[in-house]
Amino acid sequence: AARQPARLAVGSADVWGLTRNRSIDPHVQNPEVTDRRTDPHRRYVNVNPQLHLVRVDTDAAPLGALIVFSVHGTGISMHAPEYNADLWAYLVGEAGDRIAAATGTRAVVGAVEGTHADVAPALRPGMAGHVEARRVGRAIGAAAADLHAALEPELTGVVTLGAALREVDLDRDRTVAGTTLPDRPAVGASLVAGAFENTTPVVHRIPPFKAGSPKRWGDPKWVIGSRWLQPVILPKKVFPRVLPVQVLRLGPAALVGIPFEVTVGSGRVIADAVRPALAGGDEVIVSSVANEYSGYVATPDEYALQHYEGGHTLYGPRTLPFLAGHAAALARELATAPVVADVLAERSFDLKVTRYLPEATGSTTPIAVDGPARFTDTTARVDAFWELAWTGPPPGDLTWHEGMARVEATDEGDDAWRTAADDQGWDVAVLAVGPVEGDPTRHRYGARWYLPDLRAGRRHRFVIGDVASDPFD
């Protein structure tokens, strides 16, 4: 019912200095890399710096923006207890805020992975956490907003659209363009050692788990438990056997969706394979982990060194030419038909279901503030924050996706309170602490305001629902 005329533009810009290659030794083995040095600064050079943006406007205002960028969401430690969206929250939020400020309209902004498998955020050593995730994410988001603005003159309502999807059933056909995948996948020993910034203690130093410890004969991958025992522990049916490959035509660009984590080098190969099927000058954007998940895809040269990315390339060194062959074939078919749908008649999934949010109890326990707000200074693991303790109904009776907590501010001589931050942004968090002793109908919570914007003459207060705390300076 809301359909209306729209205009579209696609473009890209290079973003340097915010990402680094976490697996530089395998990457420089690729033939297109002429400088094979692995000095620390080379990690910042051997990345995919391209930030792609698809801008869609109505005739009156921005409508949506899709950002594609290559970086792992590992700005915050995997040990952090909070449910968080890592640097992607800051990236999307910053881009959305800047677009809204520039145009007066809040567009729908979303972001997806590019070719990120060997790319990590360029964090300052030992500083993984919200401060660094915020720094990196907001800088990328700012670049996206700049690109969004630059694309305005290129918006057009005359756009060629197309969609192609092929579900490759490995139990029926494992060959394309002369490349055949092995019948069963294999988990490599280097996978156990972990990736560069999240290595497994001790194990990552011991061959054959240690990165860069390939076999010297045959397939370089050390298979965990051996190629004879692993099938007993991990039967073929527990691995992905249907691989969806997608190509979307968006005006002057083709967006290729692959269900693997694609390395920088692999992304270049896939883009080069697709490009001949497109009109001259068209842009090819490769996106990782599109809709499903099938592990990693390293280039054959990267695979040979058996770092984490190679150990997680489940179907071996022929995975890349296999995927590139399917993507190129889809692009050629899309050149002659607006829609290509080569999908299985039926698919079934056997997935474990776990509920993390407790069921609602119907409790009407009122919210109550528990004492004054308290300040916690920065430590090696925690960013500075103000926190207000409060009690309320059990977690299942709270609407976590809606606003529960905010911080209001007022300046000296001004009686009006205005919102300074809330839990719909990135500076305020709500944490469930646990039930009140002896009263299971009442639970304890904490509202935390991180990186507070404090200045002389300004007072603040927390507001939980409609209940305000005492003011604090």
Disulfide bonds with the S-S distance in Angstrom:
none
